Amino acid sequence: MMAWMLRYKYARRKDPEGLIDAMNYGSKCSQSNFTNEDCLFINIFTPLLDLEIKSEDSRFFTSKDDTIPGNYAISDMTEALQWTKRYIKFFGGDPNRITICGQSSGAESQILRCMRSATATELQNADMHLPYSHFMQWGTVIDKVYLPDAVENLAMKRPPLSVMGGVTAGEWLLFEQGNIRDHLKSDAYMRQGIIHRLRDLYEMKCWNNYDAILQRTISHYIDSQKVPDDDHVVMAGIWIKLMSDLDFTAAVLRDLKYFATTGSAAYLYSFDYLSPLAWSWLNVTELRLAPHSSDKSYLYEEGCKGYKCQDEDIALRDTIQRCWVNFVLTGNPTPISSGLPFIWPKLDGSNRYVSVMPSPENDSRAKLQNVLKNDRHFQKLRNKFKNLKTDPILDFLRYEKYSEVKKEVDTHNEKFGKGETTYKAEVNKFTVASEDELPPFTLKMPPSSTVFIKDSGKRQKRDENSTSSLSDSVDWRPFMKPILDQESCGGCWAFAMLGMLEGFLKINEKDLSPLSVQQLLDCDRATDSKYGLANGGCDGGYFQVASNFLKNNFVTSGSDYPFTGSSGPSSACITGLPFISPKIITFDTGYVSMSQINNDSIVKLEKDMEDRVRKGPVAVGLATASAMFSYGSGIYDGQCGSSINHAVVIVGFTPDYWIIRNSWGADFGEEGHIRLARKAGSDACMIYRYWAQALKIGDWPQITNETLTTPQASTPLVGLPRKKGV
């Protein structure tokens, strides 16, 4: 089938078959000096898969009815992406990690009154001779197939993504170079000449309020400059700036703002470098701006066309490539691990961006430096968070997050004031921790083949006929020891287990000193013979494995074996210390997998948890979300995580909420606690699914020191680590 026969048809799936000659590049799409419609190829470079889909103008044509509905270029790109997802694994790629990159537009305007039978040359020539040929009306239409709604509406429905976009300092210079070279001193670069050109622009005429927009544009770009009418150079610069904003900058900034509004991490840049050796014909300093597509040249090592690369070119190429690779790998062009000497701020209301130069500059860096020194609230919070690295680059990232969270907290508390939520948020010590210092929660649950339900010990059976005798509220907080801060150690499992145990012992009239969390972190490191699992200190642990350790070992006091904020291998376990806590011979431990959860089971699990808490504190798993870091007071009804990732202790309940003891320090929330909302049919951030509770005391330690049972350690299989500082 000839390529022209598919001109106004949607792309078709093409699976590979037989041998393909891949020694040469495929044809380019039609340009002003040549034509070829057979131009849809995928260039594959392992480990990178490079999709180069150049938009053919005719692929945006529409008859505005079902005959030729349009958006064929979108169809081409969609099929190319689907092909990539299907076959990328055969080239060493991950079908779930695809980064899409696009450059320039390829979409022009004016509808051509041509039919499929026209030749590609005729189409191209018609295109080039239409008025306003710089940006024709080739564009997207609502076709109900690829675009079911207006682009602006769809943009507000996008899921959060990481996105990077930018422009060059002189986008329009590329298209204006002929006029500047040959007609710089003409009327075209005088006030009336620019206004005349502006009036005839299709981009201006598409506005419904054309006259008002025209006058505002003249006022902002031309009359505000107070430039002599015969200063052709400045007038040319005004025209380049105006057209660059109209056709490039405004669109890029608008779309990135759409992304930022919907929760995406959006990064904006301006490419501001033109080598002194490039564009040698342009000797007017004021007009030597980086033209359209010049950023791409450095990204793909095409930067030095017609001259030898200088040190500045090489430095710029290295910086751009590192930032782009970082973005593909992490979603952040300048993560802390990159070692780059600057930070790339996310786009916010102040339109912050990075100026891409051989030595990139952050446009707000000097201002931020001053703010960091003078914002006492930020400094106070920063000093509260222990073990933060002293690094000016990190402080920029912290302050960026601090500023964003402050806005979120203010917005949330407005809802609290209106009664739309039941808890108040606050800016606290976690607000100043950068995202790299608070990595994603990584608590992993036991394998589904491991059944922990009713591990040992039988709870008293609930008497459904005597529920009136049961208390509808319990509060064990007066029986608990002071709340500790686990800092950057992912040992929430140990804090929860010993916090629960301390409360259990005091309820049973065994009021001891606070127990040593560090002992559990350092010494409970062996593979458990019953479950085949191992705890990993600050890298995570299991309730069930910890309960077996506490069945076989006594525990010393926190003052004799204090918390250090980290843990080592089992060889770091300190022995020979006096013990104060007994062995616990009976635990109730359990884990309910997702497959066992339904509305009926949630009701039963909730009642069972009430029964446990009536007897004493219970260590539980919690599905924590980032919003919980900003909890201040009240009944938390905010977002929960999608899986259990943190360990806490339930120390009470009422009909409306559970009382949760955390290990983020007494200065978090309500003196270290969270009141977690109870809702019918909800499992309250999954706290009913994974638990451990001490039930029966065994032997007490002798007066003389006793050797700790510490089998040979092995590598942890999986753990309950949390975010640093969580």
C-alpha positions as CSV (number, residue, x, y, z in Angstrom):
1,M,0.0,0.0,0.0
2,M,1.3,3.4,-0.9
3,A,2.0,5.9,1.9
4,W,-0.4,8.5,0.5
5,M,-3.3,6.0,0.7
6,L,-2.9,6.2,4.5
7,R,-2.6,10.0,4.6
8,Y,-5.9,10.7,6.5
9,K,-6.2,7.4,8.3
10,Y,-5.3,6.4,11.9
11,A,-2.1,4.5,12.5
12,R,-2.2,0.8,12.3
13,R,-0.4,-1.7,14.6
14,K,2.7,-3.1,13.0
15,D,4.5,-6.0,14.7
16,P,8.0,-7.0,13.7
17,E,8.5,-9.9,11.4
18,G,11.5,-11.5,9.7
19,L,14.8,-9.6,9.3
20,I,14.8,-5.8,9.2
21,D,17.6,-3.8,7.6
22,A,18.5,-1.3,10.3
23,M,21.8,-0.1,8.9
24,N,20.4,3.3,7.8
25,Y,18.0,5.8,9.1
26,G,14.5,5.9,7.7
27,S,13.2,8.8,5.6
28,K,12.5,12.2,7.1
29,C,9.0,13.7,6.8
30,S,8.2,16.2,4.1
31,Q,10.2,19.5,4.3
32,S,10.2,22.6,2.1
33,N,12.9,21.1,-0.1
34,F,11.9,17.4,-0.3
35,T,8.9,15.2,0.2
36,N,8.4,11.7,1.6
37,E,5.3,10.6,3.4
38,D,6.7,7.2,4.3
39,C,8.5,8.6,7.3
40,L,7.2,7.0,10.5
41,F,10.2,5.1,11.9
42,I,11.4,4.2,15.4
43,N,15.2,4.6,16.0
44,I,16.4,2.2,18.7
45,F,19.6,2.8,20.6
46,T,20.2,0.4,23.4
47,P,19.8,0.8,26.3
48,L,18.0,3.9,25.2
49,L,15.0,3.5,22.9
50,D,14.6,6.7,20.8
51,L,11.3,7.4,19.2
52,E,11.6,10.1,16.6
53,I,8.1,10.9,15.4
54,K,8.3,14.0,13.2
55,S,4.8,15.4,12.6
56,E,3.7,15.5,9.0
57,D,1.5,18.6,8.5
58,S,-1.2,16.5,6.7
59,R,-1.5,14.3,9.7
60,F,-3.3,17.1,11.5
61,F,-5.8,17.8,8.7
62,T,-9.5,17.5,9.5
63,S,-12.6,17.9,7.4
64,K,-14.4,18.7,10.7
65,D,-16.8,15.7,10.2
66,D,-16.6,11.9,10.3
67,T,-15.0,11.8,6.8
68,I,-11.5,13.0,8.0
69,P,-11.9,13.4,11.8
70,G,-8.3,14.4,12.4
71,N,-5.6,13.9,15.0
72,Y,-3.7,11.4,12.9
73,A,-0.4,12.6,14.2
74,I,-1.6,11.9,17.7
75,S,-2.6,8.4,16.4
76,D,1.0,8.0,15.1
77,M,2.6,8.9,18.4
78,T,0.1,6.8,20.4
79,E,0.9,3.7,18.3
80,A,4.6,4.4,18.5
81,L,4.3,4.5,22.3
82,Q,2.3,1.3,22.4
83,W,4.8,-0.4,20.2
84,T,7.5,0.7,22.6
85,K,5.7,-0.7,25.6
86,R,5.1,-4.0,23.8
87,Y,8.7,-4.5,22.7
88,I,11.0,-2.4,24.9
89,K,11.8,-5.4,27.0
90,F,13.5,-7.1,24.1
91,F,16.0,-4.2,24.0
92,G,16.7,-4.3,27.7
93,G,14.1,-1.7,28.7
94,D,11.4,-1.5,31.3
95,P,7.9,-1.2,29.9
96,N,6.8,0.5,33.1
97,R,9.4,3.2,32.9
98,I,9.1,5.1,29.7
99,T,10.0,8.8,29.4
100,I,8.5,10.8,26.6
101,C,10.5,13.7,25.1
102,G,9.3,16.1,22.4
103,Q,10.9,19.1,20.7
104,S,9.6,22.0,18.6
105,S,6.0,21.7,17.3
106,G,5.6,20.5,13.8
107,A,1.9,21.6,14.1
108,E,1.1,24.5,11.8
109,S,-2.1,26.3,10.9
110,Q,-4.7,26.9,8.1
111,I,-6.8,24.1,6.8
112,L,-5.8,23.0,3.3
113,R,-8.5,22.4,0.8
114,C,-6.8,19.3,-0.5
115,M,-7.9,15.6,-0.9
116,R,-6.0,12.4,-0.2
117,S,-5.2,12.2,-3.9
118,A,-2.9,15.3,-3.7
119,T,0.8,14.6,-3.8
120,A,3.0,15.2,-0.9
121,T,4.8,17.9,-2.9
122,E,1.5,19.7,-3.6
123,L,0.6,19.6,0.1
124,Q,4.0,20.9,1.2
125,N,4.0,23.7,-1.4
126,A,0.5,24.7,-0.4
127,D,1.6,24.7,3.2
128,M,4.6,27.0,2.6
129,H,2.7,29.5,0.5
130,L,-0.2,30.0,2.9
131,P,-0.3,33.3,4.9
132,Y,1.1,33.2,8.4
133,S,3.1,30.2,7.4
134,H,5.2,30.3,10.6
135,F,2.4,28.6,12.6
136,M,-0.4,27.2,10.5
137,Q,-3.7,25.9,11.8
138,W,-2.7,22.3,11.7
139,G,-3.6,21.3,15.2
140,T,-5.7,19.0,17.4
141,V,-9.4,18.7,17.3
142,I,-11.9,17.0,19.6
143,D,-12.4,13.7,17.7
144,K,-13.8,11.6,20.6
145,V,-11.2,8.9,19.8
146,Y,-7.8,10.3,20.8
147,L,-9.0,13.6,22.3
148,P,-12.4,13.2,24.0
149,D,-12.4,16.8,25.3
150,A,-10.6,20.1,24.9
151,V,-6.9,19.9,25.7
152,E,-7.2,22.5,28.5
153,N,-9.8,20.3,30.2
154,L,-7.8,17.1,29.8
155,A,-4.8,18.8,31.2
156,M,-6.5,19.3,34.5
157,K,-7.3,15.6,34.7
158,R,-3.8,14.3,34.3
159,P,-2.3,12.2,37.1
160,P,0.7,13.6,38.9
161,L,3.9,13.1,36.8
162,S,7.4,14.5,36.7
163,V,7.7,16.9,33.7
164,M,10.4,19.2,32.5
165,G,10.0,21.9,29.8
166,G,11.7,25.0,28.6
167,V,12.4,27.5,25.9
168,T,15.4,29.2,24.4
169,A,16.1,32.9,25.0
170,G,15.4,33.8,21.4
171,E,13.1,31.2,20.0
172,W,11.8,33.5,17.2
173,L,15.4,34.4,16.0
174,L,15.5,31.2,14.0
175,F,12.5,32.3,11.9
176,E,13.4,36.0,11.7
177,Q,17.1,35.6,10.7
178,G,16.4,36.3,7.0
179,N,14.7,39.6,7.7
180,I,17.4,40.6,10.2
181,R,20.2,39.7,7.8
182,D,18.7,41.6,4.8
183,H,16.2,44.1,6.2
184,L,17.3,45.2,9.7
185,K,17.1,48.9,8.7
186,S,13.7,48.6,7.1
187,D,10.3,49.9,8.3
188,A,9.6,46.3,9.5
189,Y,11.6,47.2,12.6
190,M,9.9,50.4,13.5
191,R,6.9,50.9,15.7
192,Q,4.2,51.1,13.0
193,G,5.9,48.3,11.1
194,I,5.8,46.0,14.1
195,I,2.2,46.9,14.8
196,H,1.2,46.2,11.2
197,R,2.8,42.8,11.4
198,L,1.2,42.1,14.7
199,R,-2.3,43.0,13.5
200,D,-2.1,40.5,10.7
201,L,-1.0,37.6,12.8
202,Y,-3.3,34.6,13.0
203,E,-2.3,34.1,16.6
204,M,-3.7,37.5,17.4
205,K,-6.9,37.1,15.3
206,C,-7.8,33.8,17.1
207,W,-8.7,35.8,20.2
208,N,-12.4,36.6,20.7
209,N,-11.5,40.0,22.2
210,Y,-9.0,40.8,19.5
211,D,-8.9,44.6,19.8
212,A,-8.4,44.5,23.6
213,I,-5.6,41.9,23.3
214,L,-3.9,43.9,20.5
215,Q,-3.8,47.1,22.6
216,R,-2.5,45.3,25.7
217,T,0.2,43.7,23.6
218,I,1.3,47.0,22.0
219,S,1.3,48.6,25.4
220,H,3.3,45.9,27.2
221,Y,5.9,45.0,24.5
222,I,6.3,48.2,22.4
223,D,5.2,51.4,24.1
224,S,6.5,50.4,27.6
225,Q,10.1,50.4,26.2
226,K,10.2,54.1,25.3
227,V,12.5,53.3,22.4
228,P,13.3,55.8,19.6
229,D,11.4,54.8,16.5
230,D,14.6,54.6,14.4
231,D,16.4,52.2,16.8
232,H,15.9,49.2,14.5
233,V,18.1,46.9,16.7
234,V,16.0,47.3,19.8
235,M,12.8,47.1,17.8
236,A,14.0,43.8,16.2
237,G,14.7,42.6,19.8
238,I,11.2,43.6,20.8
239,W,9.7,41.7,17.9
240,I,11.7,38.5,18.6
241,K,10.7,38.7,22.3
242,L,7.0,39.2,21.4
243,M,6.9,36.4,18.9
244,S,8.9,34.0,21.2
245,D,6.4,34.6,24.0
246,L,3.4,34.3,21.7
247,D,4.3,31.1,20.0
248,F,6.6,29.3,22.5
249,T,7.1,30.7,26.0
250,A,3.4,31.3,26.9
251,A,2.4,27.8,25.8
252,V,5.3,26.0,27.6
253,L,4.7,28.0,30.8
254,R,0.9,27.5,30.6
255,D,1.2,23.7,30.2
256,L,3.8,23.3,33.0
257,K,1.5,25.3,35.3
258,Y,-1.3,22.9,34.4
259,F,1.0,20.1,35.5
260,A,2.0,21.9,38.7
261,T,-1.6,22.6,39.6
262,T,-2.5,18.9,39.4
263,G,0.3,17.9,41.7
264,S,3.1,17.1,39.2
265,A,6.7,18.0,39.8
266,A,7.3,20.5,37.0
267,Y,10.7,21.9,36.2
268,L,11.1,25.0,33.9
269,Y,14.3,26.2,32.1
270,S,15.4,28.9,29.8
271,F,18.3,28.0,27.5
272,D,20.3,31.3,27.4
273,Y,23.6,30.4,25.7
274,L,24.8,31.2,22.2
275,S,28.5,30.4,21.6
276,P,30.6,33.4,20.4
277,L,31.6,31.2,17.5
278,A,28.0,30.2,16.5
279,W,25.9,32.3,14.0
280,S,29.0,34.2,13.0
281,W,27.1,36.4,10.5
282,L,25.1,37.9,13.4
283,N,27.4,40.6,14.7
284,V,24.7,42.7,16.5
285,T,25.3,41.9,20.2
286,E,21.8,42.7,21.4
287,L,20.3,40.2,19.0
288,R,22.7,37.3,19.7
289,L,20.2,35.1,21.5
290,A,19.9,31.3,21.7
291,P,17.6,30.5,18.8
292,H,14.9,27.8,18.5
293,S,16.1,24.2,19.0
294,S,19.6,25.3,20.1
295,D,19.1,23.4,23.4
296,K,18.5,20.1,21.6
297,S,21.9,20.5,19.8
298,Y,23.7,20.2,23.1
299,L,21.6,17.4,24.4
300,Y,22.4,15.2,21.4
301,E,26.0,16.4,21.0
302,E,25.3,18.5,17.9
303,G,26.2,21.7,19.7
304,C,29.2,22.8,17.7
305,K,28.1,23.1,14.1
306,G,30.7,24.7,11.9
307,Y,33.2,25.4,14.6
308,K,35.3,23.6,17.2
309,C,33.7,23.0,20.5
310,Q,35.1,25.3,23.2
311,D,35.5,24.5,26.9
312,E,32.2,26.4,27.6
313,D,30.4,24.2,25.0
314,I,31.7,21.0,26.5
315,A,30.8,22.1,30.1
316,L,27.3,23.0,28.9
317,R,26.8,19.8,27.1
318,D,27.9,17.8,30.2
319,T,25.5,19.7,32.5
320,I,22.5,19.4,30.2
321,Q,23.1,15.6,29.6
322,R,23.5,15.0,33.4
323,C,20.3,16.9,34.2
324,W,18.3,15.1,31.5
325,V,19.6,11.7,32.5
326,N,18.9,12.4,36.2
327,F,15.4,13.4,35.2
328,V,14.8,10.2,33.3
329,L,16.2,8.1,36.2
330,T,14.7,9.9,39.2
331,G,12.1,12.4,38.0
332,N,14.4,15.2,39.4
333,P,17.1,16.9,37.2
334,T,19.3,17.7,40.2
335,P,18.8,15.1,42.9
336,I,21.2,15.5,45.9
337,S,23.1,12.4,44.7
338,S,24.0,14.1,41.4
339,G,26.7,16.3,42.9
340,L,25.7,19.2,40.6
341,P,26.6,22.6,42.1
342,F,23.1,24.1,41.8
343,I,19.5,23.1,42.5
344,W,16.6,23.1,40.0
345,P,13.5,24.3,41.9
346,K,10.0,23.0,41.1
347,L,7.7,25.4,39.4
348,D,5.5,27.3,41.7
349,G,3.6,30.6,41.8
350,S,6.8,32.6,41.4
351,N,7.6,31.0,38.1
352,R,11.1,30.0,39.3
353,Y,13.3,28.5,36.6
354,V,16.9,27.5,35.8
355,S,18.9,29.6,33.3
356,V,20.9,27.1,31.3
357,M,24.4,28.4,30.8
358,P,27.9,26.8,30.9
359,S,27.6,27.6,34.6
360,P,23.8,27.3,35.3
361,E,22.3,29.8,37.6
362,N,19.2,29.6,39.7
363,D,17.3,32.8,39.2
364,S,16.2,32.9,42.8
365,R,19.4,31.6,44.5
366,A,20.5,34.9,46.0
367,K,17.1,35.7,47.3
368,L,16.8,32.2,48.8
369,Q,20.2,32.6,50.5
370,N,19.0,35.7,52.2
371,V,15.7,34.2,53.2
372,L,17.3,31.1,54.7
373,K,19.3,33.3,57.0
374,N,16.4,35.5,58.1
375,D,13.5,33.0,58.4
376,R,13.7,32.2,62.1
377,H,10.8,29.8,62.0
378,F,12.5,27.7,59.3
379,Q,15.8,27.7,61.3
380,K,14.0,26.7,64.5
381,L,12.3,23.7,62.8
382,R,15.6,22.8,61.1
383,N,17.4,22.6,64.4
384,K,14.6,20.4,65.8
385,F,15.2,17.7,63.2
386,K,18.2,15.7,64.3
387,N,21.0,14.5,62.1
388,L,20.3,16.8,59.1
389,K,23.3,17.3,57.0
390,T,24.9,20.8,56.8
391,D,24.8,21.5,53.2
392,P,23.7,24.8,51.5
393,I,22.3,22.9,48.5
394,L,20.2,20.7,50.8
395,D,19.0,23.8,52.6
396,F,17.6,25.2,49.3
397,L,15.7,21.9,48.8
398,R,14.4,22.0,52.4
399,Y,13.3,25.6,52.1
400,E,11.5,24.8,48.9
401,K,9.6,22.0,50.5
402,Y,9.0,24.1,53.6
403,S,7.4,26.8,51.5
404,E,5.2,24.3,49.6
405,V,4.0,22.6,52.8
406,K,3.2,25.9,54.5
407,K,0.8,26.7,51.6
408,E,-0.7,23.2,51.9
409,V,-1.1,23.6,55.6
410,D,-2.8,27.0,55.3
411,T,-5.2,25.6,52.7
412,H,-6.0,22.6,54.8
413,N,-6.6,24.7,57.9
414,E,-9.0,26.9,56.0
415,K,-11.1,23.7,55.4
416,F,-10.7,22.8,59.1
417,G,-12.1,26.2,60.1
418,K,-15.1,25.6,57.8
419,G,-15.7,22.2,59.4
420,E,-14.7,20.3,56.2
421,T,-12.1,18.2,58.0
422,T,-11.7,17.1,61.6
423,Y,-8.0,17.7,62.1
424,K,-5.7,20.6,62.1
425,A,-2.4,20.5,60.2
426,E,0.8,22.2,61.2
427,V,4.3,23.1,59.9
428,N,6.7,21.0,62.0
429,K,10.2,19.5,62.0
430,F,9.3,17.1,59.2
431,T,8.5,20.1,56.9
432,V,12.2,21.0,56.6
433,A,13.4,17.5,55.7
434,S,14.1,17.2,52.0
435,E,12.5,14.5,50.0
436,D,15.8,12.7,49.8
437,E,16.0,12.7,53.5
438,L,12.5,11.3,53.8
439,P,12.6,8.5,51.1
440,P,9.4,6.6,50.4
441,F,8.2,4.2,53.1
442,T,9.5,0.7,52.4
443,L,7.8,-1.5,55.0
444,K,7.1,-4.9,53.5
445,M,4.6,-7.4,54.8
446,P,5.2,-11.1,55.4
447,P,4.9,-13.3,52.4
448,S,1.3,-14.4,51.7
449,S,2.3,-18.0,52.3
450,T,3.2,-17.1,55.9
451,V,0.2,-17.4,58.1
452,F,0.4,-15.6,61.4
453,I,-3.2,-15.5,62.5
454,K,-3.5,-16.6,66.2
455,D,0.2,-17.3,66.5
456,S,0.1,-18.2,70.1
457,G,-2.2,-17.6,73.0
458,K,-6.0,-17.5,73.0
459,R,-7.9,-14.4,73.5
460,Q,-11.1,-14.3,75.5
461,K,-14.0,-15.0,73.2
462,R,-16.2,-12.0,72.7
463,D,-19.6,-12.5,74.2
464,E,-22.0,-11.1,71.6
465,N,-24.9,-11.2,74.2
466,S,-23.1,-9.0,76.8
467,T,-21.7,-6.1,74.7
468,S,-23.4,-3.7,77.1
469,S,-20.9,-4.6,79.8
470,L,-18.0,-3.6,77.5
471,S,-16.6,-0.1,77.7
472,D,-17.0,2.0,74.6
473,S,-13.8,3.9,75.3
474,V,-10.3,3.0,76.6
475,D,-7.2,5.2,77.2
476,W,-3.9,3.5,78.3
477,R,-1.8,6.7,77.8
478,P,-1.2,7.2,81.6
479,F,0.4,3.7,81.7
480,M,2.9,4.4,78.9
481,K,6.5,5.5,79.1
482,P,7.7,8.7,77.5
483,I,7.6,8.7,73.7
484,L,10.9,8.5,71.9
485,D,12.0,9.8,68.5
486,Q,13.3,7.1,66.2
487,E,15.0,9.9,64.1
488,S,16.4,8.5,60.9
489,C,16.4,4.9,62.0
490,G,13.8,2.6,60.3
491,G,13.3,0.7,63.5
492,C,9.6,1.5,64.0
493,W,8.9,-2.2,64.6
494,A,11.2,-2.1,67.7
495,F,9.8,1.1,69.1
496,A,6.2,-0.3,68.7
497,M,7.0,-3.7,70.2
498,L,8.8,-2.3,73.3
499,G,6.3,0.6,73.7
500,M,3.5,-2.0,73.8
501,L,5.5,-4.2,76.2
502,E,6.2,-1.3,78.6
503,G,2.4,-0.5,78.8
504,F,1.5,-4.2,79.3
505,L,4.0,-4.6,82.2
506,K,2.7,-1.4,84.0
507,I,-0.9,-2.5,83.6
508,N,0.1,-5.7,85.2
509,E,1.7,-3.7,88.1
510,K,5.3,-4.2,86.8
511,D,6.4,-0.6,86.5
512,L,9.9,-0.7,85.0
513,S,12.3,1.8,83.6
514,P,12.0,2.4,79.8
515,L,13.3,-0.6,77.9
516,S,16.2,-0.6,75.5
517,V,15.1,-0.2,71.9
518,Q,18.7,-0.3,70.9
519,Q,19.1,-3.8,72.3
520,L,16.3,-5.1,70.1
521,L,17.8,-3.3,67.1
522,D,21.3,-4.7,67.6
523,C,20.6,-8.1,69.0
524,D,17.4,-9.4,67.3
525,R,19.2,-10.0,64.0
526,A,19.1,-13.8,63.5
527,T,16.9,-15.6,61.0
528,D,13.9,-16.9,63.0
529,S,13.7,-20.7,62.9
530,K,9.9,-20.7,63.0
531,Y,9.2,-18.2,60.2
532,G,12.5,-18.2,58.2
533,L,12.5,-14.4,58.4
534,A,15.0,-12.0,60.0
535,N,14.8,-8.5,61.5
536,G,17.2,-5.9,60.2
537,G,17.7,-3.3,62.9
538,C,17.2,0.2,61.4
539,D,16.5,-1.5,58.0
540,G,13.2,-3.0,59.3
541,G,11.8,-5.9,61.2
542,Y,8.7,-8.2,61.8
543,F,6.5,-8.2,64.9
544,Q,6.4,-12.0,64.9
545,V,10.2,-12.4,64.8
546,A,10.5,-9.8,67.5
547,S,8.0,-11.6,69.7
548,N,10.0,-14.8,69.4
549,F,13.1,-12.9,70.5
550,L,11.2,-11.5,73.5
551,K,10.0,-15.0,74.4
552,N,13.6,-16.2,74.7
553,N,15.5,-13.1,76.0
554,F,15.3,-10.6,78.8
555,V,15.6,-6.9,78.0
556,T,17.8,-4.3,79.6
557,S,17.0,-0.6,80.4
558,G,17.2,2.2,77.9
559,S,19.6,4.0,80.2
560,D,22.1,1.1,80.3
561,Y,21.8,0.5,76.5
562,P,20.7,3.9,75.0
563,F,19.3,4.5,71.6
564,T,22.0,5.7,69.1
565,G,19.9,6.5,66.0
566,S,21.5,3.6,64.1
567,S,22.1,-0.1,64.3
568,G,24.9,-2.5,63.4
569,P,25.2,-6.2,62.7
570,S,24.6,-8.7,65.4
571,S,28.3,-8.5,66.3
572,A,27.4,-5.0,67.6
573,C,25.1,-6.5,70.2
574,I,26.3,-5.6,73.7
575,T,26.0,-8.4,76.3
576,G,26.7,-8.5,80.0
577,L,24.3,-5.7,80.9
578,P,21.8,-6.1,83.8
579,F,18.3,-7.1,82.6
580,I,15.1,-5.7,84.0
581,S,12.3,-7.1,81.8
582,P,10.9,-10.6,81.9
583,K,10.5,-13.0,79.1
584,I,7.0,-13.0,77.5
585,I,5.8,-16.5,77.0
586,T,2.5,-15.7,75.2
587,F,1.8,-13.2,72.4
588,D,-1.2,-12.7,70.2
589,T,0.2,-11.9,66.7
590,G,-1.6,-11.8,63.4
591,Y,-1.5,-10.7,59.8
592,V,-4.5,-10.6,57.5
593,S,-3.7,-10.5,53.8
594,M,-5.5,-8.3,51.3
595,S,-7.3,-11.4,49.8
596,Q,-9.0,-11.9,53.2
597,I,-10.4,-8.3,53.4
598,N,-14.0,-7.4,52.6
599,N,-16.8,-5.4,54.3
600,D,-17.8,-8.2,56.6
601,S,-14.3,-9.0,57.7
602,I,-13.5,-5.4,58.4
603,V,-16.4,-5.2,60.9
604,K,-15.1,-8.3,62.7
605,L,-11.5,-7.2,62.6
606,E,-12.5,-3.9,64.1
607,K,-14.4,-5.6,67.0
608,D,-11.5,-7.9,67.6
609,M,-9.1,-5.0,67.8
610,E,-11.4,-3.3,70.3
611,D,-11.2,-6.5,72.4
612,R,-7.4,-6.4,72.3
613,V,-7.1,-2.8,73.3
614,R,-9.5,-3.3,76.2
615,K,-6.8,-5.6,77.7
616,G,-3.8,-3.4,76.8
617,P,-1.8,-1.6,74.2
618,V,-1.4,-3.3,70.8
619,A,1.5,-2.9,68.3
620,V,0.0,-2.5,64.8
621,G,1.0,-1.8,61.2
622,L,-0.2,1.5,59.8
623,A,-0.6,2.6,56.1
624,T,0.9,6.0,56.4
625,A,0.7,8.8,53.8
626,S,2.8,11.9,53.5
627,A,-0.1,14.1,54.8
628,M,0.3,12.5,58.2
629,F,3.6,14.2,58.6
630,S,1.8,17.5,58.9
631,Y,-0.7,16.3,61.5
632,G,-1.1,18.8,64.3
633,S,-4.2,18.0,66.4
634,G,-7.8,16.7,66.2
635,I,-9.2,13.6,64.6
636,Y,-7.1,12.6,61.5
637,D,-9.5,11.9,58.6
638,G,-6.9,12.5,55.9
639,Q,-5.2,10.4,53.3
640,C,-3.9,6.9,54.2
641,G,-1.3,5.0,52.3
642,S,-2.0,2.2,49.9
643,S,-0.1,-0.4,52.0
644,I,1.1,-0.9,55.5
645,N,4.5,0.9,55.9
646,H,4.9,1.9,59.5
647,A,4.6,0.5,63.0
648,V,2.7,2.2,65.9
649,V,0.9,1.3,69.1
650,I,-2.9,1.6,69.7
651,V,-3.2,2.8,73.3
652,G,-7.0,3.5,73.3
653,F,-10.2,4.3,71.5
654,T,-13.6,6.0,71.6
655,P,-16.5,5.4,69.2
656,D,-15.1,8.2,67.0
657,Y,-11.3,7.5,66.9
658,W,-8.3,5.3,67.8
659,I,-5.6,6.7,70.0
660,I,-2.3,6.0,68.2
661,R,1.1,6.3,69.9
662,N,3.8,7.1,67.4
663,S,7.6,7.1,67.6
664,W,8.2,10.5,66.0
665,G,9.0,12.3,69.3
666,A,6.7,13.9,71.9
667,D,6.7,17.2,69.9
668,F,4.8,15.6,67.0
669,G,1.0,15.8,66.9
670,E,-0.8,15.6,70.3
671,E,2.2,15.0,72.5
672,G,3.4,12.3,70.2
673,H,0.0,10.8,69.5
674,I,-2.5,10.8,66.6
675,R,-6.3,10.4,67.0
676,L,-7.2,8.4,63.9
677,A,-10.8,8.6,62.7
678,R,-13.1,5.5,62.8
679,K,-15.5,5.3,59.9
680,A,-18.0,2.6,59.2
681,G,-16.7,0.1,56.7
682,S,-13.2,1.5,56.8
683,D,-10.2,-0.3,58.2
684,A,-8.7,3.0,59.5
685,C,-5.4,3.1,57.6
686,M,-5.2,-0.7,57.8
687,I,-4.5,-0.9,61.5
688,Y,-6.6,-4.1,61.9
689,R,-4.5,-6.2,59.6
690,Y,-1.1,-6.6,61.3
691,W,-0.7,-6.7,65.1
692,A,1.2,-8.0,68.1
693,Q,0.2,-8.0,71.8
694,A,1.9,-9.4,74.9
695,L,-0.5,-11.6,76.9
696,K,1.4,-13.6,79.6
697,I,4.6,-13.0,81.6
698,G,7.2,-15.7,81.9
699,D,10.5,-15.9,83.8
700,W,12.1,-12.9,85.3
701,P,15.8,-12.3,85.1
702,Q,18.0,-13.3,88.0
703,I,19.9,-10.7,90.1
704,T,23.1,-11.7,88.4
705,N,23.7,-10.9,84.8
706,E,22.5,-13.5,82.3
707,T,24.0,-14.2,78.9
708,L,21.8,-12.9,76.0
709,T,20.6,-15.5,73.5
710,T,22.0,-14.3,70.2
711,P,22.2,-16.8,67.4
712,Q,24.4,-16.1,64.5
713,A,23.0,-13.3,62.4
714,S,22.0,-13.6,58.8
715,T,21.0,-11.0,56.2
716,P,17.4,-9.7,56.7
717,L,15.0,-11.1,54.1
718,V,12.6,-8.2,54.4
719,G,11.8,-5.5,56.9
720,L,9.7,-2.7,58.1
721,P,11.9,0.3,57.4
722,R,10.3,3.7,57.3
723,K,11.3,7.1,56.0
724,K,14.2,8.7,57.7
725,G,12.9,10.6,60.6
726,V,9.6,8.6,60.6
